[in-house]
Amino acid sequence: MTPLELPQRAGPKPETQNRLPHSQLTQHGPDEVIAGLAAFCFALPDIIEEPSGISVPGSRALVLRDGVAGNPAAFMIGREFAHIHPRPDNGSMHLMLPPEDVAGL
């Protein structure tokens, strides 16, 4: 598997809403980019796809397989640590990182 290579973002950040569920309102990615992101994510070792246990209906969760060591601070619910939203937020992704992994980003 090769690393996911994305071009540098040009222009302003997308607009989002400031309430739950947090949603991206503008600049949705093309369907083929969203499909590529999902294919990359769900091909990662020890990652399984399940319906999200915490996000909007239709969200596709990245779940760390049982028996694989993981940092509990990275899990949103159960062993779900990220999810990809369906339309109208097509491709919007939430990812949980432990605070010590975010430092310096």
Backbone as a ProteinNet text record, in pm:
[ID]
protein_1_A
[PRIMARY]
MTPLELPQRAGPKPETQNRLPHSQLTQHGPDEVIAGLAAFCFALPDIIEEPSGISVPGSRALVLRDGVAGNPAAFMIGREFAHIHPRPDNGSMHLMLPPEDVAGL
[TERTIARY]
84.6	0	89.1	51	127.6	61	138.1	78.4	-22.1	-120.2	-218.6	-152.8	-145.7	-83.6	-191.2	-204.8	-304.4	-235.3	-288.6	-229.4	-255.3	-171.8	-189.2	-320.1	-397	-523.2	-495.8	-577.5	-571.1	-702.2	-694.6	-815.9	-861.1	-979.3	-1029.6	-1075.9	-1084.3	-1138.6	-1287.5	-1343.5	-1487.4	-1566.2	-1689	-1778.1	-1834.2	-1846	-1904.5	-2005.9	-2090.8	-2185.5	-2128.6	-2170	-2115.7	-2212.1	-2280.4	-2369.2	-2354.6	-2407.3	-2401.3	-2521.9	-2507.4	-2378.4	-2300.8	-2171.6	-2085	-2082.9	-2118.9	-2129.1	-2054.4	-1996.7	-1932.5	-2040.9	-2049.1	-2156.1	-2115.4	-1988.3	-1940.8	-1817.9	-1778.9	-1655.6	-1651	-1757.2	-1757.3	-1671.6	-1602.1	-1512.4	-1586.3	-1520	-1578.7	-1597.5	-1698.6	-1729.6	-1609.1	-1527.7	-1414.4	-1306.9	-1293.6	-1197.7	-1248.7	-1378.7	-1438.4	-1423.9	-1450.7	-1438.2	-1293.2	-1197.6	-1056	-1015.8	-1066.3	-1038.7	-1092	-1216.7	-1276.6	-1200.8	-1166.5	-1092.8	-959.3	-888.6	-760.8	-781.1	-877.4	-900.5	-937.7	-1029.3	-1078.9	-986.5	-877.8	-776	-661.1	-662.7	-556.7	-560.8	-444.8	-443.5	-517.5	-591.9	-661.5	-775	-819	-931.6	-1049.9	-1164.3	-1285.8	-1387.5	-1476.4	-1582.4	-1709.9	-1770.8	-1898.9	-1981.9	-2112.7	-2191.4	-2142.6	-2133.8	-2086.2	-2179.7	-2120.7	-2197.5	-2222.8	-2171.2	-2181.4	-2222.2	-2207.1	-2232.9	-2370.9	-2396.8	-2526.9	-2549	-2674.4	-2702.4	-2635.1	-2579.3	-2511	-2361.7	-2313.3	-2169.1	-2096.5	-1980.1	-1898.8	-1784.4	-1785.3	-1686.5	-1561.9	-1447.5	-1321.7	-1307.8	-1303.4	-1300.9	-1175.8	-1102.2	-983.5	-1028	-978.6	-1016.5	-990	-1081.8	-1062.8	-931.5	-865.6	-740.9	-617.6	-637.1	-525	-510.2	-388.5	-365.1	-394.2	-461	-490.9	-499.7	-481.4	-490.5	-637	-691.4	-832.4	-871.1	-774.2	-804.1	-835.8	-807.7	-834.7	-972.1	-1043.5	-1171.8	-1286.7	-1377.9	-1496.9	-1602.7	-1623.2	-1720	-1677.4	-1680.4	-1629.4	-1486	-1457	-1322.9	-1323.9	-1430.6	-1441.1	-1354.5	-1264.5	-1177.5	-1194	-1272.4	-1298	-1423.1	-1481.1	-1592.4	-1599.3	-1655.6	-1675.2	-1825.3	-1864.9	-2006	-2063.2	-2193.1	-2261.7	-2307.2	-2376.1	-2434.3	-2533.9	-2552.4	-2497.3	-2355.4	-2300.9	-2163.3	-2064.2	-2092.2	-2014.9	-1864.4	-1799.4	-1654.8	-1602.7	-1687.7	-1643.4	-1605.7	-1491.5	-1441.7	-1405.8	-1445.7	-1404.9	-1308.3	-1201.8	-1097.1	-1060.9	-1054.8	-1019.6	-872	-799.5	-658.9	-637.8	-556.8	-524.4	-448.4	-467.8	-401.1	-250.5	-184.3	-38.9	3.2	-86.1	-54.6	-83.9	-160.1	-197.6	-95.2	-25.2	71.5	168.6	180.9	274.2	215.7	92.3	32.1	-11.8
-117.6	0	123.8	221.9	346.2	450.7	547.3	653.2	734.8	787.7	874.6	1010	1051.5	1179.1	1275.8	1386.6	1487.9	1617.6	1690.8	1820.4	1922.5	2024.9	2134.1	2206.7	2238.2	2309.5	2450.2	2494.2	2631.2	2700.5	2827	2903.4	2893	2947.1	2952.4	2816	2804.3	2683.6	2674.7	2553	2539.7	2598.2	2636.2	2682.1	2560.6	2573.3	2467.2	2528.1	2443.9	2494.7	2470	2551.7	2545.4	2478.3	2376.1	2299.1	2152.1	2068.6	1924.8	1879.6	1790.1	1737.6	1841.1	1848.2	1941.8	1901.6	1994.1	1962.1	2063.4	2015.7	2101.1	2145.2	2275.7	2331.2	2358.3	2381.6	2415.6	2332.1	2335.5	2272.9	2121	2055.2	1909.2	1850.4	1744.5	1682.7	1605.9	1586.1	1504.7	1360	1295.2	1157.6	1064.2	1082	990.8	1011.6	1132.8	1158.9	1096.5	1111.2	1052.6	900	842.1	696.7	653	731.5	699.6	707.7	808.9	821.8	700.1	664.2	548.9	420.8	401.6	280.6	272.8	385.2	389.5	354.5	420.8	401.1	257.5	199.4	66.4	-45.3	-9.1	-107.2	-109.6	-18.7	-15.7	-143.4	-193.2	-314.7	-294.8	-395.9	-400.3	-299.6	-240.8	-147.8	-217	-211.4	-265.7	-153.3	-168.3	-70.8	-117.5	-26.1	-51.7	75.7	65.6	188.6	263.6	394.6	471.9	457.1	446.7	439.4	575.2	681.3	813.5	922.7	899.1	1002.7	987.2	1069.9	1070.5	937.8	898.4	774.6	774.3	659.3	645.1	669.9	719.3	742.8	609.6	603.2	482.2	493.9	409.4	418.4	337.6	393.3	320.2	267.1	137.4	70.6	-16.1	-2	-84.6	-224.4	-322.5	-462.5	-504.2	-582.7	-637.2	-712.8	-702.8	-773.8	-697	-582.9	-498.7	-386.7	-364.9	-261.1	-124	-41	95.5	185.3	312.8	410.6	442	409.3	436.2	584	674.1	816.4	852	761.2	787.2	737.6	668.1	610.3	705.2	720.8	804	727	604.2	513.4	372	280.6	147.2	159.3	101.9	110.1	194.8	276.9	369.6	492.3	522.8	638.3	742.3	711	805.1	760.9	853.9	818.3	916.4	866.6	945.3	967.3	1093.7	1128.3	1100	1067.5	1051.8	1188.7	1190.7	1315.7	1367.4	1496.3	1606.3	1646.1	1583.4	1614.5	1522.5	1478.7	1375.8	1398.1	1304.3	1308	1378.6	1452.3	1514.7	1402.2	1415.9	1308.4	1362.8	1292.1	1324.2	1217	1261.4	1172.5	1212.1	1116.9	1142.2	1111.6	1209	1188.7	1220.3	1140.3	1172.4	1305	1384.1	1514.3	1508.9	1403.6	1397.5	1378	1322.9	1307.3	1432.3	1524.6	1648.1	1758.2	1749	1853.9	1879.6	2005.6	2044.9	2043.5	1998.7	1999.1	2137.8
0	0	0	-76.2	-81.5	6.7	55.7	137.9	57	125.3	62.5	39.6	-84.8	-118.4	-164.5	-93.5	-125.4	-162.5	-259.8	-294.5	-184	-177.3	-81.8	-110.3	-7.3	-23	-73	-167.5	-217.5	-182.3	-147.1	-119.4	25	52.4	190.1	240.4	372.4	434	402.8	403.9	381.3	498.8	471.4	578	649.8	782.3	863.4	958	1013.6	1113.7	1252.6	1347.3	1483.4	1580.6	1535.9	1623.2	1587.6	1671.9	1646.4	1566.9	1470.9	1429.6	1349.5	1374.7	1303.7	1156.7	1069.1	927.1	842.4	735.9	636.2	538.7	513.6	431.8	287.8	263	128.6	95.2	-30.7	-80.6	-58.9	-93.1	-82.8	-194.2	-162.7	-259.3	-367.3	-479.9	-587.4	-541.9	-597	-557.6	-570.5	-675.4	-694.1	-587.4	-535.5	-427.4	-297.7	-272	-151.5	-156.2	-271.5	-286.5	-264.6	-313.8	-294	-147.4	-77.1	65.9	140.6	113.8	182	148.8	23.6	-15.5	57.4	65.9	136.7	285	348	491.8	525.5	447.7	481.5	433.5	364.6	327.8	428.6	525.7	626.6	710.8	751.9	832.9	964.8	1004.5	1133.5	1145.7	1033.6	1034.3	968.2	1034.3	975.5	961.8	867.3	844.2	913.4	987.6	1052.4	1042.8	1060.8	1073.5	1197	1189.4	1303.8	1422.5	1539.5	1662.9	1724.8	1662.5	1723.1	1624.7	1496.1	1396.4	1334.1	1233.6	1166.7	1093.4	1072.8	1000.2	863.1	827.6	700.2	707.8	822.4	838.1	846.9	782.2	774.7	874.3	978.1	1085.5	1054.7	1096	1099	1240.3	1252.8	1382.7	1389.9	1498.9	1519.6	1559.8	1487.5	1509.2	1654.2	1711	1845.6	1853.6	1968	1990.8	1947.1	1878.5	1836.1	1938	1988.1	2088.2	2029.8	2107.8	2066.9	2188.3	2168.2	2276	2301.3	2417.8	2445.5	2430	2444.4	2428.1	2283.2	2189.7	2048.5	2005.1	2092.2	2053.6	2087.1	1991.7	2012.8	2090.6	2047.2	2109.6	2070.9	2165.3	2135	2086.1	1969.9	1910.4	1783.1	1768.8	1655.6	1682.2	1587.4	1605.4	1494.7	1393.2	1283.8	1210.2	1135.2	1047.3	931	820.9	699.9	684.5	669.6	660.3	521.6	515.8	387.5	335.8	223.4	173.9	275.5	297.9	220	262.3	366.2	410.3	341.3	222.7	155.3	167.7	233.9	245.5	368	437.3	561	657.2	721	806	943.2	1046.3	1182.4	1228.9	1293.9	1340.9	1482.4	1571.5	1711.2	1731.2	1787.3	1820.1	1967.7	2036	2174.4	2179.8	2285.4	2295	2274.5	2322.8	2308.8	2162.3	2079.1	1937.6	1856.5	1912.4	1842.9	1868.6	1979	2015.7	1900.4	1864.9	1760.1	1620.5	1603.1	1469	1430.3
[MASK]
+++++++++++++++++++++++++++++++++++++++++++++++++++++++++++++++++++++++++++++++++++++++++++++++++++++++++

